Amino acid sequence: MAEANFDYSVAAEAKMLALEYMRQKSLTDDSPEDIAREYRMVEQKIKAALDSLNGVTL
């Protein structure tokens, strides 16, 4: 099986992870504005966490 290696920017990875988080969350009772606000908040937190790991070897 072929292995796919992607080198995403921190911002791109934060967007993908935030979208995945929101996809798995139940949003049936939330307004579009609340959903957008939560998405931006989650994306910013993920980006900050990824930025803090930048250069750290795991």
DSSP file (Angstrom, degrees, kcal/mol; ACC not computed):
  #  RESIDUE AA STRUCTURE BP1 BP2  ACC     N-H-->O    O-->H-N    N-H-->O    O-->H-N    TCO  KAPPA ALPHA  PHI   PSI    X-CA   Y-CA   Z-CA
    1    1 A M              0   0    0      0, 0.0     2,-0.1     0, 0.0     0, 0.0   0.000 360.0 360.0 360.0 135.6    0.0    0.0    0.0
    2    2 A A        -     0   0    0      1,-0.1     2,-0.5     2,-0.0     0, 0.0  -0.448 360.0-134.5 -72.3 142.0    1.3    3.4   -0.9
    3    3 A E        -     0   0    0     -2,-0.1     2,-0.6     2,-0.0    -1,-0.1  -0.852  12.2-149.2-100.4 130.8    2.1    5.8    2.0
    4    4 A A        -     0   0    0     -2,-0.5     2,-0.5     2,-0.0    -2,-0.0  -0.880  13.1-173.8-102.6 121.0    0.9    9.3    1.7
    5    5 A N        -     0   0    0     -2,-0.6     2,-0.4     2,-0.0    -2,-0.0  -0.966   4.4-174.5-114.8 122.8    3.1   12.0    3.4
    6    6 A F        -     0   0    0     -2,-0.5     2,-0.6     2,-0.0    -2,-0.0  -0.929  17.5-156.4-117.6 140.8    1.7   15.5    3.5
    7    7 A D        -     0   0    0     -2,-0.4     2,-0.2     0, 0.0    -2,-0.0  -0.779  25.3-179.1-115.9  84.9    3.6   18.5    4.8
    8    8 A Y        -     0   0    0     -2,-0.6     2,-0.1     1,-0.1    -2,-0.0  -0.479  29.8-110.5 -82.7 152.6    0.8   21.0    5.6
    9    9 A S     >  -     0   0    0     -2,-0.2     4,-2.6     1,-0.1     5,-0.2  -0.376  33.4-108.6 -70.5 161.9    1.3   24.4    7.0
   10   10 A V  H  > S+     0   0    0      1,-0.2     4,-2.4     2,-0.2     5,-0.2   0.911 121.0  50.8 -59.6 -42.4    0.3   24.9   10.6
   11   11 A A  H  > S+     0   0    0      2,-0.2     4,-2.1     1,-0.2    -1,-0.2   0.909 111.1  47.5 -63.7 -42.3   -2.7   27.1    9.5
   12   12 A A  H  > S+     0   0    0      2,-0.2     4,-2.3     1,-0.2    -2,-0.2   0.913 112.9  48.2 -66.3 -42.3   -3.8   24.4    7.0
   13   13 A E  H  X S+     0   0    0     -4,-2.6     4,-2.5     1,-0.2     5,-0.2   0.896 110.2  52.2 -65.3 -39.5   -3.5   21.6    9.5
   14   14 A A  H  X S+     0   0    0     -4,-2.4     4,-2.4    -5,-0.2    -1,-0.2   0.906 109.8  49.7 -62.3 -41.7   -5.4   23.7   12.1
   15   15 A K  H  X S+     0   0    0     -4,-2.1     4,-2.5     2,-0.2    -2,-0.2   0.927 111.9  47.7 -62.6 -45.2   -8.2   24.3    9.6
   16   16 A M  H  X S+     0   0    0     -4,-2.3     4,-2.2     1,-0.2    -2,-0.2   0.915 114.0  46.2 -63.9 -43.1   -8.5   20.6    8.8
   17   17 A L  H  X S+     0   0    0     -4,-2.5     4,-2.3     2,-0.2    -1,-0.2   0.887 112.7  49.9 -68.0 -38.4   -8.5   19.5   12.5
   18   18 A A  H  X S+     0   0    0     -4,-2.4     4,-2.5    -5,-0.2    -2,-0.2   0.904 110.8  49.8 -66.4 -40.7  -11.1   22.2   13.4
   19   19 A L  H  X S+     0   0    0     -4,-2.5     4,-2.2     2,-0.2    -2,-0.2   0.906 110.8  49.6 -63.8 -40.8  -13.3   21.1   10.5
   20   20 A E  H  X S+     0   0    0     -4,-2.2     4,-1.6     2,-0.2    -2,-0.2   0.913 110.7  50.5 -64.0 -42.2  -13.0   17.5   11.6
   21   21 A Y  H  X S+     0   0    0     -4,-2.3     4,-0.6     1,-0.2     3,-0.2   0.938 112.9  45.4 -58.8 -47.8  -13.9   18.5   15.2
   22   22 A M  H >< S+     0   0    0     -4,-2.5     3,-0.6     1,-0.2    -1,-0.2   0.842 107.8  58.5 -67.6 -33.0  -17.0   20.4   14.0
   23   23 A R  H 3< S+     0   0    0     -4,-2.2    -1,-0.2     1,-0.2    -2,-0.2   0.871 108.5  45.5 -63.5 -36.5  -18.0   17.5   11.7
   24   24 A Q  H 3< S+     0   0    0     -4,-1.6     2,-0.3    -3,-0.2    -1,-0.2   0.569  97.8  91.5 -84.7  -8.9  -18.2   15.1   14.6
   25   25 A K  S << S-     0   0    0     -4,-0.6     2,-0.6    -3,-0.6    -3,-0.0  -0.630  82.6-116.6 -90.5 144.0  -20.1   17.6   16.9
   26   26 A S        +     0   0    0     -2,-0.3     3,-0.1     1,-0.1    -2,-0.1  -0.709  38.5 168.6 -78.9 119.3  -23.9   17.7   17.1
   27   27 A L    >   +     0   0    0     -2,-0.6     3,-1.2     1,-0.1    -1,-0.1   0.099  34.0 118.9-118.3  20.0  -24.9   21.1   15.8
   28   28 A T  T 3  S+     0   0    0      1,-0.3    -1,-0.1     3,-0.0    -2,-0.0   0.814  82.6  36.5 -63.8 -32.1  -28.6   20.7   15.4
   29   29 A D  T 3  S+     0   0    0     -3,-0.1     2,-0.3     2,-0.1    -1,-0.3   0.377  96.5 102.0-101.7   5.0  -29.6   23.4   17.9
   30   30 A D    <   -     0   0    0     -3,-1.2    -3,-0.0     1,-0.1     0, 0.0  -0.668  69.2-125.5 -93.8 142.8  -26.8   25.9   17.2
   31   31 A S     >  -     0   0    0     -2,-0.3     4,-2.4     1,-0.1     5,-0.2  -0.446  28.8-110.3 -76.9 158.3  -27.3   29.0   15.1
   32   32 A P  H  > S+     0   0    0      0, 0.0     4,-2.5     0, 0.0     5,-0.2   0.865 120.5  53.7 -57.2 -35.6  -25.0   29.5   12.1
   33   33 A E  H  > S+     0   0    0      2,-0.2     4,-2.4     1,-0.2     5,-0.2   0.907 108.8  48.1 -66.4 -40.8  -23.3   32.4   14.0
   34   34 A D  H  > S+     0   0    0      2,-0.2     4,-2.6     1,-0.2    -1,-0.2   0.895 111.8  50.0 -64.7 -40.1  -22.6   30.2   17.0
   35   35 A I  H  X S+     0   0    0     -4,-2.4     4,-2.6     2,-0.2    -2,-0.2   0.932 112.4  46.8 -63.7 -46.1  -21.2   27.5   14.8
   36   36 A A  H  X S+     0   0    0     -4,-2.5     4,-2.4     2,-0.2    -2,-0.2   0.903 112.8  49.8 -63.0 -41.9  -18.9   29.9   13.0
   37   37 A R  H  X S+     0   0    0     -4,-2.4     4,-2.1     2,-0.2    -2,-0.2   0.922 112.8  46.3 -63.2 -45.2  -17.8   31.5   16.3
   38   38 A E  H  X S+     0   0    0     -4,-2.6     4,-2.8     2,-0.2     5,-0.2   0.908 110.9  52.9 -65.9 -40.9  -17.0   28.0   17.8
   39   39 A Y  H  X S+     0   0    0     -4,-2.6     4,-2.9     1,-0.2    -2,-0.2   0.937 110.4  47.3 -58.5 -47.4  -15.2   26.9   14.6
   40   40 A R  H  X S+     0   0    0     -4,-2.4     4,-2.3     1,-0.2    -1,-0.2   0.896 112.9  49.3 -62.0 -40.0  -13.0   30.0   14.7
   41   41 A M  H  X S+     0   0    0     -4,-2.1     4,-2.2     2,-0.2    -2,-0.2   0.926 113.5  45.3 -64.9 -45.9  -12.3   29.5   18.4
   42   42 A V  H  X S+     0   0    0     -4,-2.8     4,-2.6     1,-0.2     5,-0.2   0.924 112.9  51.1 -64.2 -44.3  -11.4   25.8   17.9
   43   43 A E  H  X S+     0   0    0     -4,-2.9     4,-2.6    -5,-0.2    -2,-0.2   0.911 110.6  48.8 -60.0 -43.4   -9.2   26.7   14.9
   44   44 A Q  H  X S+     0   0    0     -4,-2.3     4,-2.4     2,-0.2    -1,-0.2   0.899 111.9  48.8 -64.6 -40.6   -7.3   29.4   16.9
   45   45 A K  H  X S+     0   0    0     -4,-2.2     4,-2.2     2,-0.2    -2,-0.2   0.910 113.0  47.1 -65.8 -41.9   -6.7   27.0   19.8
   46   46 A I  H  X S+     0   0    0     -4,-2.6     4,-2.7     2,-0.2     5,-0.2   0.924 112.1  50.2 -65.3 -43.8   -5.5   24.2   17.6
   47   47 A K  H  X S+     0   0    0     -4,-2.6     4,-2.9    -5,-0.2    -2,-0.2   0.914 110.5  49.9 -61.3 -42.4   -3.2   26.6   15.7
   48   48 A A  H  X S+     0   0    0     -4,-2.4     4,-2.0     2,-0.2    -1,-0.2   0.907 111.7  48.5 -62.5 -41.6   -1.7   28.0   18.9
   49   49 A A  H  X S+     0   0    0     -4,-2.2     4,-1.1     2,-0.2    -2,-0.2   0.914 113.3  46.5 -65.2 -42.5   -1.1   24.4   20.1
   50   50 A L  H  X S+     0   0    0     -4,-2.7     4,-0.8     1,-0.2     3,-0.4   0.898 110.9  52.8 -66.8 -39.8    0.6   23.5   16.8
   51   51 A D  H >< S+     0   0    0     -4,-2.9     3,-0.7     1,-0.2    -1,-0.2   0.884 106.2  53.6 -61.4 -37.8    2.6   26.7   16.9
   52   52 A S  H 3< S+     0   0    0     -4,-2.0    -1,-0.2     1,-0.2    -2,-0.2   0.777 109.8  48.4 -70.0 -23.7    3.8   25.8   20.4
   53   53 A L  H >< S+     0   0    0     -4,-1.1     3,-3.0    -3,-0.4    -1,-0.2   0.568  81.0 124.3 -88.0  -9.9    5.0   22.4   19.1
   54   54 A N  T << S+     0   0    0     -4,-0.8     3,-0.1    -3,-0.7    -3,-0.1  -0.300  84.3   9.8 -56.5 120.0    6.8   23.9   16.1
   55   55 A G  T 3  S+     0   0    0      1,-0.3     2,-0.5    -2,-0.1    -1,-0.3   0.330  98.2 122.6  92.1  -8.1   10.4   22.7   16.3
   56   56 A V    <   -     0   0    0     -3,-3.0     2,-0.5     2,-0.0    -1,-0.3  -0.763  59.8-134.4 -88.9 129.9    9.7   20.2   19.1
   57   57 A T              0   0    0     -2,-0.5    -3,-0.0     1,-0.1    -1,-0.0  -0.732 360.0 360.0 -85.5 123.8   10.6   16.6   18.2
   58   58 A L              0   0    0     -2,-0.5    -1,-0.1    -5,-0.0    -2,-0.0   0.419 360.0 360.0 -98.6 360.0    8.0   14.2   19.2
